[in-house]
Amino acid sequence: MRNAVALVLGGGRGSRLAPLTTIRSKPAVPLAGMYRLIDIPISNCLNSGINRVFVLTQFMSVSLHGHIRRAYSFDNFSGGFVELLAAQETLSGESDWYQGTADAVRKNLVYFNQPGIDYVVILSGDQLYRMDYGELIDTHIKSGADVTISCMPVSREDAKGFGVVKVDDDGRVNDFVEKPQTDEEIEAVSTDTDWIDSYGVDSKGRDCIASMGIYVFDRKLLTQVLSGTEHTDFGKEVFPATIHSHHVQMHLFDGYWEDIGTIRSFYESNLNLTTQDPEFELMEAGSPIYTRARFLPPTRMSGATVSDSLISNGCKIGAGSIIENSVIGLRTVIAPNVTIRNSIVMGNDYYDNEERAAERQGPPLEIGEGTVIDGAIIDKNVCIGKNVTIINQSKRDQTDLEHDTCVIRDGIPILVKKAVIPDNWDLEDNLS
């Protein structure tokens, strides 16, 4: 794959993932206790033999930059790199913010428009899946395509949330409809399930083929398309425009794939990882998920009960605590007799000390004794006092996003990063 580079699109402001994206970009959002979302596409690249990766972002990129710098270092002889390309203000004082995914690539053409680069793989930074991009590029080469798009079969109901392609018998894309809503629109782009089955994928009755937003472009064509137009978005403009003027090929994929675009999808995808038979398996020896090495001690537990959960390194879990169906992040300190169910605790960036505690003048950087957390997300570096209750008993769906301690999105309570929760605090009393 020495003639291929990958571009990971960091996305926009990530408003649907707020408040997790209030202080970080979408690709920097923690995942499964010890990873970040950006680790997924980068790991797929490295496992596929692609070791030249650009990450394009513009919002809240400081923590993302730090993570990439610490996690992905290559020796001087490999030629590999993971480079962050953040939008910035130009020397003339004019704003150079990206206006969309295609505009972001256009403004960085100089980095990959070079001899020796034949293929450009366009990826998203907020999806959870495992894919060999070598197979995707192989489909691209064997079909003689100018553009190849990875797709997956979906039901007619699910098709309403995707861009859906129509293909001929050879897998060439000849039509595209963005999020079809009516029966007539869906029928126009539906595909015979027997054909999907003959492609080597079990259709399971799914007769629509949805775009995953993963593309392979011939480098020269990508340069030509972006230089000759003012298109700002790949999915809505560049890809549909190329269908009628160039050979666009489908690559059919049927593994686990989830777009982590909302708080609900983030929450459910994380908790699915805790099950005995998760849809996405982190423990796959031949295709590991890479991340930053932190050199933390093993987690210490004393008389605690843990079931169907992921416990990250460097944690301390007190006696009598119960943890069920939850993700516990790095350096989490849990006092005795704490109950955590169906929740994501992102952990801490550091261990507490006397100096930090004195400056804070609040509870320690831990989850205090007697606290009960059920169905919630606890962002990083949150101090929770004793006998706190964090349960959305009234089943509220949304609250004010500007609250400086806790908000509810998609019915899920979220303690914001660095929140300080005093003893005996109850969610219902403080959000009423």
Secondary structure, DSSP 8 states (H G I E B T S, - for coil): -TTEEEEEE--S--GGGTTTTSSS-GGGSEETTTEETTHHHHHHHHHTT--EEEEEE-SS-HHHHHHHHHH----TTT--EEEEEE--B-TTS-B----SHHHHHHTTHHHH-STT--EEEEEESSEEE---HHHHHHHHHHHT-SEEEEEEEE-TTGGGGSEEEEE-TTSBEEEEEES--SHHHHHHH---HHHHHHTTS--TT--EEEEEEEEEEEHHHHHHHHHS-----IIIIIHHHHHTTS-EEEEE--S-EEE--SHHHHHHHHHHTTSSS-SS-S--TTS------------EESS-EEES-EE-TT-EE-TT-EEES-EE-TT-EE-TT-EEES-EE---SS---HHHHHHHTSS-SSB-TT-EEES-EE-TT-EE-TT-EEE-TT------TT-SSEEEETTEEEE-TT-EE-TT-BHHHH--
